[in-house]
Amino acid sequence: MNYEDYNCMVYIIRQGDTLYSISRRYNVPLASILRANPFVDIYNLRIGEEICIPVLNPVNMETLMEHVVKEGETMHSILMMHGIEVEDILLNNKLEDIYLLPGTTIMVPSVDEEM
C-alpha cells in the first residue's frame, strides 16, 4: 500500500470488482486510483485485498480564480501554467469535454507559491 501521499478511503475488494467499476462507483478518476495503488495487480485483484480510494478534497471557493481560455491554449497548457491536475479543473467546473474553446471561463485553484 502506498497511502502516505494520499488522503484515502480504504476499500476492500469484493467479488466482481474491477478498478474501473470502483472508480465509477466512487466517482474517482481511474488514473488517481492507479497512482495511489502502484503495486496492485490490476489484472488479478484478490477478494479481501485493501486498496486506497483517493479522497478528492473540494477546493474552498476562496482559493479559486477565473481563467479565460485564450486562443491556442489546451487543457494541458493550462494545467502546466497553474501547476494543477485535470481533477482540479473537473472538480470545480461542469465541463462536458476536455477540449476548451477560446473565451471559455473556468475556475482553477490558485496554488500557494510557498509550497
DSSP file (Angstrom, degrees, kcal/mol; ACC not computed):
  #  RESIDUE AA STRUCTURE BP1 BP2  ACC     N-H-->O    O-->H-N    N-H-->O    O-->H-N    TCO  KAPPA ALPHA  PHI   PSI    X-CA   Y-CA   Z-CA
    1    1 A M              0   0    0      0, 0.0     2,-0.2     0, 0.0     3,-0.1   0.000 360.0 360.0 360.0 140.7    0.0    0.0    0.0
    2    2 A N        +     0   0    0     34,-0.7     3,-0.4     1,-0.1     4,-0.1  -0.516 360.0 138.3-124.0  60.5    1.3    3.5   -0.9
    3    3 A Y    >   +     0   0    0      1,-0.2     3,-2.0    -2,-0.2    -1,-0.1   0.617  41.8  91.4 -86.7 -13.0   -1.1    5.6    1.2
    4    4 A E  T 3  S+     0   0    0      1,-0.3    -1,-0.2    -3,-0.1    -2,-0.0   0.840  90.1  44.7 -54.7 -38.5    1.4    8.2    2.5
    5    5 A D  T 3  S+     0   0    0     -3,-0.4     2,-0.3    31,-0.1    -1,-0.3   0.425 110.8  60.8 -87.7   1.2    0.9   10.7   -0.3
    6    6 A Y  S <  S-     0   0    0     -3,-2.0     2,-0.7    30,-0.1    47,-0.0  -0.939  75.1-125.9-132.6 148.0   -2.9   10.5   -0.4
    7    7 A N        -     0   0    0     -2,-0.3    48,-3.4    48,-0.3     2,-0.3  -0.865  53.4-168.3 -83.0 117.6   -6.0   11.1    1.7
    8    8 A C  E     -A   54   0A   0     -2,-0.7     2,-0.5    46,-0.2    44,-0.1  -0.817  37.5-153.7-120.9 150.6   -7.5    7.7    1.3
    9    9 A M  E     -A   53   0A   0     44,-2.0    44,-2.5    -2,-0.3     2,-0.4  -0.991  36.3-128.4-107.6 124.3  -10.6    5.7    2.0
   10   10 A V  E     -A   52   0A   0     -2,-0.5     2,-0.4    42,-0.2    42,-0.2  -0.612  27.1-167.9 -77.8 129.2   -9.6    2.1    2.4
   11   11 A Y  E     -A   51   0A   0     40,-2.7    40,-2.7    -2,-0.4     2,-0.6  -0.956  12.8-144.6-119.6 136.9  -11.7   -0.2    0.1
   12   12 A I  E     -A   50   0A   0     -2,-0.4    38,-0.2    38,-0.2    37,-0.1  -0.899  27.7-116.5-103.8 123.4  -11.7   -4.0    0.4
   13   13 A I        -     0   0    0     36,-2.9    35,-2.7    -2,-0.6     2,-0.2  -0.304  34.4-166.6 -61.1 133.7  -12.0   -5.8   -2.9
   14   14 A R    >   -     0   0    0     33,-0.2     3,-2.1     1,-0.1    -1,-0.0  -0.726  37.4 -67.0-115.8 168.1  -15.2   -7.8   -3.3
   15   15 A Q  T 3  S+     0   0    0      1,-0.3    -1,-0.1    -2,-0.2    31,-0.0  -0.296 121.0  14.6 -53.2 129.7  -16.2  -10.5   -5.8
   16   16 A G  T 3  S+     0   0    0      1,-0.3    -1,-0.3    -3,-0.0     5,-0.1   0.357  90.5 143.1  87.1  -5.2  -16.6   -9.0   -9.3
   17   17 A D    <   -     0   0    0     -3,-2.1     2,-0.3     4,-0.1    -1,-0.3  -0.396  24.0-179.8 -69.4 143.3  -14.8   -5.7   -8.6
   18   18 A T     >  -     0   0    0     -2,-0.1     4,-2.3     1,-0.1     5,-0.2  -0.926  40.8-115.2-128.9 159.5  -12.6   -4.1  -11.2
   19   19 A L  H  > S+     0   0    0     -2,-0.3     4,-2.5    23,-0.3     5,-0.1   0.878 118.6  54.3 -62.2 -34.4  -10.7   -0.9  -10.7
   20   20 A Y  H  > S+     0   0    0      2,-0.2     4,-2.1     1,-0.2    -1,-0.2   0.942 108.4  46.8 -63.5 -47.0  -12.8    0.7  -13.4
   21   21 A S  H  > S+     0   0    0      1,-0.2     4,-2.3     2,-0.2    -2,-0.2   0.873 113.2  49.8 -64.5 -35.3  -16.1   -0.3  -11.6
   22   22 A I  H  X S+     0   0    0     -4,-2.3     4,-2.2     2,-0.2    -1,-0.2   0.907 108.4  52.8 -67.4 -41.2  -14.7    1.0   -8.3
   23   23 A S  H  X>S+     0   0    0     -4,-2.5     5,-2.0     1,-0.2     4,-0.5   0.888 112.6  44.9 -62.9 -38.1  -13.7    4.3  -10.0
   24   24 A R  H ><5S+     0   0    0     -4,-2.1     3,-0.5     3,-0.2    -1,-0.2   0.902 111.0  53.6 -70.3 -41.2  -17.3    4.7  -11.3
   25   25 A R  H 3<5S+     0   0    0     -4,-2.3    -2,-0.2     1,-0.2    -1,-0.2   0.888 120.5  31.3 -61.7 -40.1  -18.9    3.7   -8.0
   26   26 A Y  H 3<5S-     0   0    0     -4,-2.2    -1,-0.2     2,-0.2    -2,-0.2   0.358 105.2-123.5-102.6   5.0  -16.9    6.4   -6.1
   27   27 A N  T <<5 +     0   0    0     -4,-0.5    -3,-0.2    -3,-0.5    -4,-0.1   0.904  64.6 138.3  53.8  46.5  -16.6    8.9   -8.9
   28   28 A V      < -     0   0    0     -5,-2.0    -1,-0.2    -6,-0.2    -2,-0.2  -0.980  62.0-103.5-120.5 131.9  -12.8    9.0   -8.7
   29   29 A P    >>  -     0   0    0      0, 0.0     4,-1.6     0, 0.0     3,-0.7  -0.266  23.2-130.6 -56.6 137.2  -10.7    9.0  -11.8
   30   30 A L  H 3> S+     0   0    0      1,-0.3     4,-2.5     2,-0.2     5,-0.2   0.879 108.0  59.5 -55.5 -40.4   -9.2    5.6  -12.6
   31   31 A A  H 3> S+     0   0    0      1,-0.2     4,-2.3     2,-0.2    -1,-0.3   0.860 103.1  52.3 -59.3 -35.9   -5.8    7.3  -13.1
   32   32 A S  H <> S+     0   0    0     -3,-0.7     4,-1.9     2,-0.2    -1,-0.2   0.898 109.4  48.5 -67.5 -40.3   -6.0    8.5   -9.5
   33   33 A I  H  X S+     0   0    0     -4,-1.6     4,-0.9     2,-0.2    -2,-0.2   0.913 111.7  49.9 -65.2 -41.6   -6.7    5.1   -8.1
   34   34 A L  H >< S+     0   0    0     -4,-2.5     3,-0.5     1,-0.2    -2,-0.2   0.911 110.5  49.5 -63.6 -42.4   -3.8    3.6  -10.2
   35   35 A R  H 3< S+     0   0    0     -4,-2.3    -1,-0.2     1,-0.2    -2,-0.2   0.870 111.3  49.5 -63.7 -36.4   -1.4    6.3   -8.9
   36   36 A A  H 3< S+     0   0    0     -4,-1.9   -34,-0.7     1,-0.2    -1,-0.2   0.659 118.5  39.4 -76.9 -15.6   -2.5    5.6   -5.3
   37   37 A N    X<  +     0   0    0     -4,-0.9     3,-1.5    -3,-0.5    -1,-0.2  -0.489  64.2 157.2-132.9  62.9   -2.0    1.9   -5.7
   38   38 A P  T 3  S+     0   0    0      0, 0.0    -1,-0.1     0, 0.0    -2,-0.1   0.713  75.1  50.9 -66.8 -19.4    1.1    1.3   -7.8
   39   39 A F  T 3  S+     0   0    0      2,-0.1     2,-0.4     3,-0.0    -5,-0.0   0.382  81.6 111.1-100.2   5.2    1.7   -2.2   -6.5
   40   40 A V  S <  S-     0   0    0     -3,-1.5     2,-1.1    -6,-0.2     5,-0.1  -0.644  71.2-128.1 -80.7 132.3   -1.8   -3.6   -7.1
   41   41 A D    >   -     0   0    0     -2,-0.4     3,-1.7     3,-0.2    -2,-0.1  -0.697  21.4-164.3 -79.6 100.9   -2.0   -6.2   -9.9
   42   42 A I  T 3  S+     0   0    0     -2,-1.1     3,-0.4     1,-0.3   -23,-0.3   0.706  85.7  50.7 -64.7 -19.5   -4.8   -4.6  -11.9
   43   43 A Y  T 3  S+     0   0    0      1,-0.2    -1,-0.3    -3,-0.1    -2,-0.1   0.524 117.0  38.2 -93.4  -7.0   -5.4   -7.9  -13.8
   44   44 A N  S <  S+     0   0    0     -3,-1.7    -3,-0.2     2,-0.0    -1,-0.2  -0.410  71.3 177.0-144.6  62.5   -5.6  -10.1  -10.7
   45   45 A L        -     0   0    0     -3,-0.4     2,-0.5   -28,-0.2    -3,-0.1  -0.468  22.5-141.0 -67.4 138.0   -7.5   -8.3   -7.9
   46   46 A R    >   -     0   0    0     -2,-0.2     3,-2.4   -31,-0.0   -33,-0.3  -0.874  17.7-110.8-107.0 133.9   -7.9  -10.5   -4.9
   47   47 A I  T 3  S+     0   0    0     -2,-0.5   -33,-0.2     1,-0.3     3,-0.1  -0.375 107.8  24.5 -57.0 131.7  -11.0  -10.6   -2.8
   48   48 A G  T 3  S+     0   0    0    -35,-2.7    -1,-0.3     1,-0.3     2,-0.1   0.238  88.9 135.5  93.5 -12.8  -10.2   -9.1    0.6
   49   49 A E    <   -     0   0    0     -3,-2.4   -36,-2.9   -37,-0.1     2,-0.4  -0.462  51.2-132.6 -68.7 139.5   -7.3   -7.1   -0.8
   50   50 A E  E     +A   12   0A   0    -38,-0.2     2,-0.3    -2,-0.1   -38,-0.2  -0.795  27.8 177.0 -96.5 135.2   -7.2   -3.5    0.5
   51   51 A I  E     -A   11   0A   0    -40,-2.7   -40,-2.7    -2,-0.4     2,-0.5  -0.900  30.3-111.2-130.1 164.0   -6.7   -0.6   -1.9
   52   52 A C  E     -A   10   0A   0     -2,-0.3   -42,-0.2   -42,-0.2   -16,-0.1  -0.837  18.5-162.6 -96.4 124.6   -6.7    3.2   -1.5
   53   53 A I  E     -A    9   0A   0    -44,-2.5   -44,-2.0    -2,-0.5   -20,-0.1  -0.930  29.2-127.5-101.2 108.7   -9.5    5.2   -3.0
   54   54 A P  E     -A    8   0A   0      0, 0.0     2,-0.7     0, 0.0   -46,-0.2  -0.309  14.9-138.0 -60.1 135.2   -8.1    8.8   -3.1
   55   55 A V        -     0   0    0    -48,-3.4     2,-0.7   -27,-0.0   -48,-0.3  -0.855  11.6-144.4 -96.0 118.8  -10.4   11.3   -1.5
   56   56 A L        -     0   0    0     -2,-0.7   -48,-0.0     3,-0.0     3,-0.0  -0.749  11.5-146.2 -86.3 115.8  -10.6   14.4   -3.5
   57   57 A N        -     0   0    0     -2,-0.7    -1,-0.0     1,-0.1    -2,-0.0  -0.721  20.2-121.0 -83.7 119.4  -10.9   17.3   -1.2
   58   58 A P        -     0   0    0      0, 0.0     2,-0.3     0, 0.0    -1,-0.1  -0.303  29.8-114.3 -58.5 142.3  -13.1   20.1   -2.7
   59   59 A V        -     0   0    0     29,-0.1     2,-0.2     1,-0.1     5,-0.1  -0.594  28.2-109.9 -80.0 136.9  -11.3   23.3   -3.0
   60   60 A N    >   -     0   0    0     -2,-0.3     3,-2.4     1,-0.1     4,-0.3  -0.473  25.3-126.5 -63.3 133.1  -12.5   26.2   -0.9
   61   61 A M  G >  S+     0   0    0      1,-0.3     3,-1.3     2,-0.2    -1,-0.1   0.766 107.7  67.1 -56.8 -25.9  -14.1   28.8   -3.3
   62   62 A E  G 3  S+     0   0    0      1,-0.3    -1,-0.3    47,-0.0    -2,-0.1   0.736  98.6  52.0 -67.0 -20.5  -11.8   31.5   -1.8
   63   63 A T  G <  S+     0   0    0     -3,-2.4    47,-3.5     2,-0.0     2,-0.3   0.397  92.0  96.6 -96.4   3.2   -8.8   29.7   -3.4
   64   64 A L  E <   -B  109   0B   0     -3,-1.3     2,-0.3    -4,-0.3    43,-0.1  -0.668  50.9-173.0 -93.0 148.0  -10.3   29.6   -6.9
   65   65 A M  E     -B  108   0B   0     43,-2.8    43,-3.0    -2,-0.3     2,-0.2  -0.970  27.0-106.8-134.9 155.1   -9.6   32.1   -9.6
   66   66 A E  E     -B  107   0B   0     -2,-0.3     2,-0.4    41,-0.2    41,-0.2  -0.546  27.9-169.8 -79.9 143.0  -11.1   32.6  -13.0
   67   67 A H  E     -B  106   0B   0     39,-2.7    39,-2.7    -2,-0.2     2,-0.6  -0.984  10.2-152.5-131.2 122.9   -9.1   31.7  -16.1
   68   68 A V  E     -B  105   0B   0     -2,-0.4    37,-0.2    37,-0.2     2,-0.2  -0.855  26.1-121.3 -95.7 122.0  -10.3   32.7  -19.5
   69   69 A V        -     0   0    0     35,-3.0    34,-3.3    -2,-0.6     2,-0.2  -0.420  29.6-152.4 -66.8 128.5   -9.1   30.3  -22.2
   70   70 A K    >   -     0   0    0     32,-0.2     3,-2.2    -2,-0.2    -1,-0.1  -0.624  32.4 -77.7 -99.5 160.6   -7.0   32.1  -24.8
   71   71 A E  T 3  S+     0   0    0      1,-0.3    -1,-0.1    -2,-0.2     3,-0.1  -0.321 119.4  18.7 -53.7 130.5   -6.5   31.1  -28.5
   72   72 A G  T 3  S+     0   0    0      1,-0.3    -1,-0.3    -3,-0.1     2,-0.2   0.247  92.6 128.0  90.6 -13.0   -4.0   28.3  -28.7
   73   73 A E    <   -     0   0    0     -3,-2.2    -1,-0.3     4,-0.1     2,-0.3  -0.503  37.7-167.8 -76.7 147.5   -4.4   27.2  -25.1
   74   74 A T     >  -     0   0    0     -2,-0.2     4,-2.2    -3,-0.1     5,-0.2  -0.796  39.0-102.7-123.7 168.8   -5.1   23.5  -24.3
   75   75 A M  H  > S+     0   0    0     23,-0.3     4,-2.5    -2,-0.3     5,-0.2   0.925 124.1  51.8 -56.2 -43.9   -6.1   21.7  -21.2
   76   76 A H  H  > S+     0   0    0      1,-0.2     4,-2.4     2,-0.2    -1,-0.2   0.923 108.7  48.5 -61.5 -45.6   -2.5   20.5  -20.9
   77   77 A S  H  > S+     0   0    0      1,-0.2     4,-2.3     2,-0.2    -1,-0.2   0.872 112.1  49.8 -65.5 -34.9   -1.0   24.0  -21.2
   78   78 A I  H  X S+     0   0    0     -4,-2.2     4,-2.0     2,-0.2    -1,-0.2   0.906 110.2  50.5 -68.4 -41.4   -3.5   25.4  -18.6
   79   79 A L  H  X>S+     0   0    0     -4,-2.5     5,-1.9    -5,-0.2     4,-1.2   0.930 113.8  44.8 -60.2 -45.7   -2.6   22.5  -16.2
   80   80 A M  H  <5S+     0   0    0     -4,-2.4    -2,-0.2     1,-0.2    -1,-0.2   0.894 111.0  53.9 -66.2 -40.6    1.1   23.2  -16.6
   81   81 A M  H  <5S+     0   0    0     -4,-2.3    -1,-0.2     1,-0.2    -2,-0.2   0.879 119.2  33.3 -61.3 -40.0    0.6   27.0  -16.3
   82   82 A H  H  <5S-     0   0    0     -4,-2.0    29,-0.2    -5,-0.1    -1,-0.2   0.515 104.4-124.1 -98.0  -6.5   -1.2   26.7  -13.0
   83   83 A G  T  <5 +     0   0    0     -4,-1.2     2,-0.2     1,-0.2    -3,-0.2   0.897  69.0 123.0  65.6  40.5    0.6   23.6  -11.6
   84   84 A I      < -     0   0    0     -5,-1.9     2,-0.3    -6,-0.2    -1,-0.2  -0.684  58.4-114.3-124.7 176.9   -2.6   21.7  -11.1
   85   85 A E    >>  -     0   0    0     -2,-0.2     3,-1.3    -3,-0.1     4,-1.0  -0.754  31.6-107.1-112.7 162.5   -4.0   18.4  -12.3
   86   86 A V  H 3> S+     0   0    0      1,-0.3     4,-2.8    -2,-0.3     3,-0.4   0.830 117.9  63.3 -58.3 -33.3   -7.0   17.7  -14.5
   87   87 A E  H 3> S+     0   0    0      1,-0.2     4,-2.6     2,-0.2    -1,-0.3   0.855  96.9  58.7 -59.8 -34.0   -9.0   16.5  -11.5
   88   88 A D  H <> S+     0   0    0     -3,-1.3     4,-0.9     2,-0.2    -1,-0.2   0.886 111.2  40.3 -62.9 -38.7   -8.7   20.1  -10.1
   89   89 A I  H  X S+     0   0    0     -4,-1.0     4,-0.7    -3,-0.4     3,-0.3   0.921 116.5  48.3 -75.9 -44.4  -10.4   21.5  -13.1
   90   90 A L  H >< S+     0   0    0     -4,-2.8     3,-0.5     1,-0.2     5,-0.2   0.869 110.3  52.8 -64.6 -35.6  -13.0   18.8  -13.5
   91   91 A L  H 3< S+     0   0    0     -4,-2.6    -1,-0.2    -5,-0.2    -2,-0.2   0.811 116.3  38.2 -68.7 -30.2  -13.9   19.0   -9.8
   92   92 A N  H 3< S+     0   0    0     -4,-0.9     2,-0.3    -3,-0.3    -1,-0.2   0.343 115.2  51.1-107.4   5.5  -14.5   22.7   -9.9
   93   93 A N  S << S-     0   0    0     -4,-0.7     2,-1.3    -3,-0.5    13,-0.1  -0.990  73.4-128.3-141.7 148.0  -16.2   23.1  -13.3
   94   94 A K        +     0   0    0     -2,-0.3     2,-0.4     2,-0.0    -4,-0.1  -0.681  47.4 165.9 -96.2  80.8  -19.1   21.5  -15.0
   95   95 A L        -     0   0    0     -2,-1.3     3,-0.1    -5,-0.2    -2,-0.1  -0.758  32.5-167.8 -99.8 142.2  -17.3   20.6  -18.2
   96   96 A E  S    S+     0   0    0     -2,-0.4     2,-0.3     1,-0.2    -1,-0.1   0.513  78.7  24.4-100.0  -8.3  -18.7   18.2  -20.8
   97   97 A D        -     0   0    0      2,-0.1    -1,-0.2     1,-0.0     0, 0.0  -0.987  64.9-134.4-152.3 153.4  -15.4   18.0  -22.7
   98   98 A I  S    S+     0   0    0     -2,-0.3     2,-0.7    -3,-0.1   -23,-0.3   0.525  84.6  93.8 -89.2  -4.9  -11.7   18.5  -22.0
   99   99 A Y        -     0   0    0    -25,-0.1     2,-0.4   -24,-0.1    -3,-0.1  -0.794  68.5-156.0 -87.5 117.4  -11.3   20.5  -25.2
  100  100 A L        -     0   0    0     -2,-0.7    -2,-0.1   -27,-0.1     3,-0.1  -0.798   4.7-139.4-102.6 133.5  -11.7   24.1  -24.2
  101  101 A L    >   -     0   0    0     -2,-0.4     3,-2.2     1,-0.1   -32,-0.2  -0.645  34.6 -94.4 -87.4 144.2  -12.8   26.8  -26.6
  102  102 A P  T 3  S+     0   0    0      0, 0.0   -32,-0.2     0, 0.0    -1,-0.1  -0.293 113.6  31.6 -54.2 138.6  -11.2   30.2  -26.6
  103  103 A G  T 3  S+     0   0    0    -34,-3.3     2,-0.2     1,-0.3   -33,-0.1   0.213  84.5 133.9  95.1 -14.5  -13.3   32.6  -24.4
  104  104 A T    <   -     0   0    0     -3,-2.2   -35,-3.0   -35,-0.1     2,-0.5  -0.503  48.8-142.8 -68.8 133.3  -14.4   29.8  -22.0
  105  105 A T  E     +B   68   0B   0    -37,-0.2     2,-0.3    -2,-0.2   -37,-0.2  -0.882  24.1 176.7-100.4 126.2  -14.1   30.8  -18.4
  106  106 A I  E     -B   67   0B   0    -39,-2.7   -39,-2.7    -2,-0.5     2,-0.5  -0.896  29.0-122.0-123.9 156.3  -13.0   28.1  -16.0
  107  107 A M  E     -B   66   0B   0     -2,-0.3   -41,-0.2   -41,-0.2   -15,-0.2  -0.865  31.7-177.4 -98.4 127.8  -12.3   28.1  -12.3
  108  108 A V  E     -B   65   0B   0    -43,-3.0   -43,-2.8    -2,-0.5     2,-0.2  -0.958  29.9-109.8-124.8 143.9   -8.8   27.0  -11.3
  109  109 A P  E     -B   64   0B   0      0, 0.0     2,-0.6     0, 0.0   -45,-0.2  -0.470  29.9-126.4 -68.1 139.9   -7.3   26.6   -7.8
  110  110 A S        -     0   0    0    -47,-3.5     2,-0.5    -2,-0.2   -27,-0.1  -0.792  24.6-139.9 -85.9 128.8   -4.7   29.1   -7.0
  111  111 A V        -     0   0    0     -2,-0.6     2,-0.3   -29,-0.2   -27,-0.0  -0.767  17.4-116.0 -94.4 129.5   -1.6   27.2   -5.9
  112  112 A D    >   -     0   0    0     -2,-0.5     3,-1.4     1,-0.2    -1,-0.0  -0.484  17.9-147.0 -65.2 122.5    0.3   28.7   -3.0
  113  113 A E  T 3  S+     0   0    0     -2,-0.3    -1,-0.2     1,-0.3    -2,-0.0   0.731  92.8  63.2 -64.2 -23.9    3.8   29.6   -4.3
  114  114 A E  T 3         0   0    0      1,-0.2    -1,-0.3     0, 0.0    -2,-0.1   0.522 360.0 360.0 -82.6  -3.8    5.5   28.8   -0.9
  115  115 A M    <         0   0    0     -3,-1.4    -1,-0.2     0, 0.0    -2,-0.1   0.491 360.0 360.0 -68.5 360.0    4.6   25.1   -1.1
